[in-house]
Amino acid sequence: MTSDRPVVIITGASRGIGAACARALSPKANLVLAARSDLVLESTANECSAQGAQVKTVVGDVARNETACALADRAQEAFGRIDAVIANAGILTPFGSLESCDAQAIEYALAVNIVGPTLLARATLPALRASKGRLINVSSGAGNGVIRGWATYCAAKAALNHLTRVIAADVPEVTAIAFSPGMTDTDMQAQIRDQGDKGMPSEELSFFQRTYAEGGLRDADEVGKGLAALALFAKKEWSGEYIDIADPRIAALG
Ligand SMILES: NC(=O)c1ccc[n+]([C@@H]2O[C@H](COP(=O)([O-])OP(=O)(O)OC[C@H]3O[C@@H](n4cnc5c(N)ncnc54)[C@H](OP(=O)(O)O)[C@@H]3O)[C@@H](O)[C@H]2O)c1
């Protein structure tokens, strides 16, 4: 079916920031959504369809190249183009100093948080080049700062920031941005509060618990709207940048 709507791929779209972004885009875009939990993903897809989007889903693990290729193929088969890709899926664990972490858990976290976005960029760049589209890699303040007990996550997000810079230089047709959501009220923050004692120093853990208790987390829908605005309207001259949700340029996109 043909449509003038932009086509946006979002990973990690079953819940949290990814689902909020999908809902924010659904009145304006057609969507290809991915996550591992089929029923929860279907529920997000149904909400988006109800708001007018044509929606396709891919159930799969972003750590696998098959998922990246399936997302690119599904978008092309259904819509014949890709205008934006949002590599949002991510995991925090394992917590703890490296020598205390399970080796397979470290390998998996790196696969999800940096190998997956790299493979997704590889699979979708030809279509993004053709559409002069946007690639938004969802990063974190942890990619710039040091959070004790989060070595694998911090390293993966730092690598994601640099991957974004190199893609921006390699592929000038595409606007590539690393987006930092800030501390957002999702399952990921709940996991820090519930499981952070298994490896995070108490000062760091208290900071996250206090921020939550004081109402300092961002609302996922607000963050999802900002991410959606970047995917549709980020300016070419921003390519390669790391952009935080609090950056006034996002609010100015409307
Ligand atoms: N929340 C924050 O405070 C915060 C702060 C900075 C950065 N971030 C970043 O923002 C992004 C979204 O975080 P969130 O807070 O929305 O997390 P969340 O609530 O835990 O949701 C994570 C999403 O990613 C999906 N996902 C996780 N592992 C996956 C895998 N291996 N394959 C496919 N999908 C996978 C999950 O779905 P399934 O479980 O169904 O697969 C879910 O849809 C992440 O990249 C995170 O690092 C979050």
PDBQT file of the ligand as one rigid body, heavy atoms in Angstrom, charges set to zero:
ROOT
HETATM    1  N1  LIG A 301      15.371   4.914  31.345  1.00  0.00    +0.000 N 
HETATM    2  C1  LIG A 301      16.459   5.669  31.504  1.00  0.00    +0.000 C 
HETATM    3  O1  LIG A 301      16.624   6.342  32.554  1.00  0.00    +0.000 OA
HETATM    4  C2  LIG A 301      17.495   5.743  30.429  1.00  0.00    +0.000 A 
HETATM    5  C3  LIG A 301      18.535   6.666  30.603  1.00  0.00    +0.000 A 
HETATM    6  C4  LIG A 301      19.522   6.753  29.620  1.00  0.00    +0.000 A 
HETATM    7  C5  LIG A 301      19.449   5.949  28.501  1.00  0.00    +0.000 A 
HETATM    8  N2  LIG A 301      18.430   5.048  28.364  1.00  0.00    +0.000 N 
HETATM    9  C6  LIG A 301      18.410   4.227  27.154  1.00  0.00    +0.000 C 
HETATM   10  O2  LIG A 301      17.142   4.334  26.539  1.00  0.00    +0.000 OA
HETATM   11  C7  LIG A 301      16.838   3.133  25.825  1.00  0.00    +0.000 C 
HETATM   12  C8  LIG A 301      15.449   2.631  26.234  1.00  0.00    +0.000 C 
HETATM   13  O3  LIG A 301      15.478   2.419  27.630  1.00  0.00    +0.000 OA
HETATM   14  P1  LIG A 301      14.139   2.214  28.496  1.00  0.00    +0.000 P 
HETATM   15  O4  LIG A 301      14.369   2.929  29.756  1.00  0.00    +0.000 OA
HETATM   16  O5  LIG A 301      12.925   2.466  27.698  1.00  0.00    +0.000 OA
HETATM   17  O6  LIG A 301      14.293   0.647  28.807  1.00  0.00    +0.000 OA
HETATM   18  P2  LIG A 301      13.190  -0.464  29.139  1.00  0.00    +0.000 P 
HETATM   19  O7  LIG A 301      12.010   0.150  29.754  1.00  0.00    +0.000 OA
HETATM   20  O8  LIG A 301      13.935  -1.511  29.875  1.00  0.00    +0.000 OA
HETATM   21  O9  LIG A 301      12.806  -1.005  27.683  1.00  0.00    +0.000 OA
HETATM   22  C9  LIG A 301      13.782  -1.603  26.898  1.00  0.00    +0.000 C 
HETATM   23  C10 LIG A 301      13.190  -1.977  25.553  1.00  0.00    +0.000 C 
HETATM   24  O10 LIG A 301      14.218  -2.626  24.795  1.00  0.00    +0.000 OA
HETATM   25  C11 LIG A 301      13.781  -3.935  24.432  1.00  0.00    +0.000 C 
HETATM   26  N3  LIG A 301      14.921  -4.828  24.432  1.00  0.00    +0.000 N 
HETATM   27  C12 LIG A 301      15.801  -5.034  25.432  1.00  0.00    +0.000 A 
HETATM   28  N4  LIG A 301      16.707  -5.951  25.074  1.00  0.00    +0.000 NA
HETATM   29  C13 LIG A 301      16.404  -6.314  23.803  1.00  0.00    +0.000 A 
HETATM   30  C14 LIG A 301      16.966  -7.240  22.894  1.00  0.00    +0.000 A 
HETATM   31  N5  LIG A 301      18.031  -7.977  23.209  1.00  0.00    +0.000 N 
HETATM   32  N6  LIG A 301      16.396  -7.373  21.671  1.00  0.00    +0.000 NA
HETATM   33  C15 LIG A 301      15.296  -6.638  21.344  1.00  0.00    +0.000 A 
HETATM   34  N7  LIG A 301      14.730  -5.751  22.168  1.00  0.00    +0.000 NA
HETATM   35  C16 LIG A 301      15.265  -5.599  23.401  1.00  0.00    +0.000 A 
HETATM   36  C17 LIG A 301      12.708  -4.290  25.474  1.00  0.00    +0.000 C 
HETATM   37  O11 LIG A 301      11.760  -5.206  24.967  1.00  0.00    +0.000 OA
HETATM   38  P3  LIG A 301      11.812  -6.805  25.207  1.00  0.00    +0.000 P 
HETATM   39  O12 LIG A 301      12.249  -7.013  26.622  1.00  0.00    +0.000 OA
HETATM   40  O13 LIG A 301      10.429  -7.218  24.886  1.00  0.00    +0.000 OA
HETATM   41  O14 LIG A 301      12.792  -7.309  24.205  1.00  0.00    +0.000 OA
HETATM   42  C18 LIG A 301      12.036  -2.942  25.671  1.00  0.00    +0.000 C 
HETATM   43  O15 LIG A 301      11.107  -2.698  24.636  1.00  0.00    +0.000 OA
HETATM   44  C19 LIG A 301      17.975   2.157  26.146  1.00  0.00    +0.000 C 
HETATM   45  O16 LIG A 301      18.909   2.152  25.104  1.00  0.00    +0.000 OA
HETATM   46  C20 LIG A 301      18.599   2.754  27.399  1.00  0.00    +0.000 C 
HETATM   47  O17 LIG A 301      19.959   2.403  27.524  1.00  0.00    +0.000 OA
HETATM   48  C21 LIG A 301      17.453   4.935  29.297  1.00  0.00    +0.000 A 
ENDROOT
TORSDOF 0
